[in-house]
Amino acid sequence: MKIAVIGGGPAGLMAAEAAISRSARVDVYDAMPSVGRKFLLAGKGGLNLTHSEPAEKFLARYGARRAEIQQLLNGFGPDVLREWARGLGVETFVGTSGRIFPIDLKSAPLLRKWLRRLRHSGVAIHVRHRWCGWDENGALRFATPQGDRLVSADAVILTLGGGSWPQLGSNGAWVQLLAERGVSIKPLRPANCGFDVNWSQHLRTRFAGHPVKPVVVSGVTLEGNEFRQQGELVVTEAGIEGSVIYALSAWLRDEITAKGLGHILLDLAPDRALARIINDLSRPRGSRSMASHLKRCVGIEGVKACLLREFVPKKEFFDPVLLGASIKALPIQLLATRPMEEAISTAGGVVFETLDARLMIGALPGVFCAGEMLDWEAPTGGYLLTACFASGHTAGAGAVAWLQSRRNL
Ligand SMILES: Cc1cc2nc3c(=O)[nH]c(=O)nc-3n(C[C@H](O)[C@H](O)[C@H](O)COP(=O)(O)OP(=O)(O)OC[C@H]3O[C@@H](n4cnc5c(N)ncnc54)[C@H](O)[C@@H]3O)c2cc1C
């Protein structure tokens, strides 16, 4: 049984491991000079492998694809993932937010140990092999520095990633290759992404890169449900990004798609009630500037004060009731999502309805898919990697089971 895994990210490497442990011969091909580049980048800010919250809450993170991801997690869920990491000699811990990280927070040691184990078990890894589709006889076509190479395999597992951070290898070029073969694919869109805001030149030059915290971001989804989340956002040259924005980004992206603009409200003083703010702002200001009055009464200065200046009309700025209302609910219009290349992940991809339970594409027998290239999305928090590992495991085991079932015919 010869299985070709194309794409050496977490989903592909997990598929390779699942397949070789079931006695297949496995070759991994990747376009880049080394594998796991996005996985390595994920470790830069602390590798969030998975999350410790109860299963119901965990599954709800996958929204409309909850049922499909649940099937995958049944075979390789968060607890199994932690055990798997332990098996590599990488202990994990639960952070205060419930997120789960390797003790050293890094991905490089884990990846190094994993690759060593894979190679030791017989997985052959071929880098600088960019998959370009199939030739007329069904062989896999790769572009390599030595020229084109044709490879035949009994089954193929595609784990080509989404379309974010293309410089790390996943550029979404596979969409066309599979669409030409009749595979049903939802367009790739940015997920866990930032948004454009029409800042003034003053705010841009003075405060790009500044965090706004604490802050509560609220709004209403297209379905009419209210969302409200405390966290941190960052003002950028182009607009806003940061963990709280990423968490809400699917709703905001969908609102922009449907209505042309997205809308959020910022509570710039989440720890203070409106009545107290109005009361404090109503104290005599004397000869103090409005800036120092705001700072002394409400603790608002720097980027938060600049945001108020930017969006509160001048005549309202000096009215404690109106200014207080803006401090608690400052409306910001989002013009567009930032480009997909900058996003943490992508939504869209190969739709589950085109796949069987083993993640084989119905229209292409013997071709399996896993990882971010499937049509699901989730917020940050370890949910992305968990689903990539789980789907890789399902596809790897599924490809072997499919080959065995054909042998027994
Ligand atoms: C900055 C950042 C931080 C992140 N942090 C976290 C985190 O802490 N926790 C979390 O859960 N998730 C995190 N993620 C998301 C996570 O890294 C991805 O969801 C995950 O790597 C996707 O895995 P994958 O195997 O599906 O695809 P990828 O990791 O993208 O791997 C796909 C592979 O396919 C190869 N490839 C693509 N096209 C071809 C081709 N034509 N031929 C050959 N090879 C090809 C690519 O070179 C690549 O190696 C982060 C992402 C980013 C960008």
The ligand as a Tripos MOL2 file, in Angstrom:
@<TRIPOS>MOLECULE
LIG
   53    58     1     0     0
SMALL
NO_CHARGES

@<TRIPOS>ATOM
      1 C1          0.6050   33.3560   13.0540 C.3       1 LIG1
      2 C2         -0.2020   32.0950   13.2450 C.ar      1 LIG1
      3 C3         -0.3420   31.5640   14.5290 C.ar      1 LIG1
      4 C4         -1.1210   30.4200   14.7300 C.ar      1 LIG1
      5 N1         -1.2270   29.9190   15.9960 N.ar      1 LIG1
      6 C5         -2.0220   28.8420   16.2180 C.ar      1 LIG1
      7 C6         -2.1610   28.2850   17.5260 C.ar      1 LIG1
      8 O1         -1.4900   28.6920   18.4810 O.2       1 LIG1
      9 N2         -3.0510   27.2560   17.6890 N.ar      1 LIG1
     10 C7         -3.7870   26.7550   16.6480 C.ar      1 LIG1
     11 O2         -4.6010   25.8510   16.8730 O.2       1 LIG1
     12 N3         -3.6010   27.1890   15.3900 N.ar      1 LIG1
     13 C8         -2.7520   28.2310   15.1560 C.ar      1 LIG1
     14 N4         -2.5740   28.6960   13.8750 N.ar      1 LIG1
     15 C9         -3.2630   27.9930   12.7600 C.3       1 LIG1
     16 C10        -2.5370   26.6880   12.3920 C.3       1 LIG1
     17 O3         -1.1490   26.9060   12.2970 O.3       1 LIG1
     18 C11        -3.1000   26.1530   11.0710 C.3       1 LIG1
     19 O4         -4.4970   26.0060   11.1910 O.3       1 LIG1
     20 C12        -2.4630   24.8120   10.6880 C.3       1 LIG1
     21 O5         -1.0790   24.9380   10.5000 O.3       1 LIG1
     22 C13        -3.0910   24.2420    9.4220 C.3       1 LIG1
     23 O6         -2.5300   22.9770    9.2250 O.3       1 LIG1
     24 P1         -2.5890   22.2450    7.8100 P.3       1 LIG1
     25 O7         -1.7070   21.0510    7.9520 O.co2     1 LIG1
     26 O8         -3.9790   22.0590    7.3890 O.co2     1 LIG1
     27 O9         -1.9500   23.2830    6.7870 O.3       1 LIG1
     28 P2         -0.4980   23.9900    6.7870 P.3       1 LIG1
     29 O10         0.0820   24.0270    8.1430 O.co2     1 LIG1
     30 O11        -0.7250   25.2740    6.0940 O.co2     1 LIG1
     31 O12         0.3940   23.0050    5.9010 O.3       1 LIG1
     32 C14         0.0980   22.8120    4.5350 C.3       1 LIG1
     33 C15         1.3700   22.3760    3.8370 C.3       1 LIG1
     34 O13         1.0510   22.1120    2.4860 O.3       1 LIG1
     35 C16         2.1200   22.5630    1.6630 C.3       1 LIG1
     36 N5          1.6040   22.8310    0.3340 N.ar      1 LIG1
     37 C17         0.6490   23.7140   -0.0390 C.ar      1 LIG1
     38 N6          0.4430   23.6370   -1.3640 N.ar      1 LIG1
     39 C18         1.2850   22.6870   -1.8390 C.ar      1 LIG1
     40 C19         1.5170   22.1090   -3.1340 C.ar      1 LIG1
     41 N7          0.8490   22.5240   -4.2180 N.pl3     1 LIG1
     42 N8          2.4140   21.1320   -3.2450 N.ar      1 LIG1
     43 C20         3.0920   20.6730   -2.1560 C.ar      1 LIG1
     44 N9          2.9060   21.1590   -0.9200 N.ar      1 LIG1
     45 C21         2.0180   22.1580   -0.7620 C.ar      1 LIG1
     46 C22         2.6250   23.8120    2.3640 C.3       1 LIG1
     47 O14         3.9550   24.0750    2.0120 O.3       1 LIG1
     48 C23         2.4630   23.4280    3.8340 C.3       1 LIG1
     49 O15         3.6530   22.8820    4.3670 O.3       1 LIG1
     50 C24        -1.7710   29.8000   13.6360 C.ar      1 LIG1
     51 C25        -1.5990   30.3180   12.3480 C.ar      1 LIG1
     52 C26        -0.8150   31.4550   12.1440 C.ar      1 LIG1
     53 C27        -0.6480   31.9940   10.7420 C.3       1 LIG1
@<TRIPOS>BOND
     1     1     2 1
     2     2     3 ar
     3     2    52 ar
     4     3     4 ar
     5     4     5 ar
     6     4    50 ar
     7     5     6 ar
     8     6     7 ar
     9     6    13 1
    10     7     8 2
    11     7     9 ar
    12     9    10 ar
    13    10    11 2
    14    10    12 ar
    15    12    13 ar
    16    13    14 ar
    17    14    15 1
    18    14    50 ar
    19    15    16 1
    20    16    17 1
    21    16    18 1
    22    18    19 1
    23    18    20 1
    24    20    21 1
    25    20    22 1
    26    22    23 1
    27    23    24 1
    28    24    25 2
    29    24    26 1
    30    24    27 1
    31    27    28 1
    32    28    29 2
    33    28    30 1
    34    28    31 1
    35    31    32 1
    36    32    33 1
    37    33    34 1
    38    33    48 1
    39    34    35 1
    40    35    36 1
    41    35    46 1
    42    36    37 ar
    43    36    45 ar
    44    37    38 ar
    45    38    39 ar
    46    39    40 ar
    47    39    45 ar
    48    40    41 1
    49    40    42 ar
    50    42    43 ar
    51    43    44 ar
    52    44    45 ar
    53    46    47 1
    54    46    48 1
    55    48    49 1
    56    50    51 ar
    57    51    52 ar
    58    52    53 1
@<TRIPOS>SUBSTRUCTURE
     1 LIG1         1 GROUP 0 **** ****
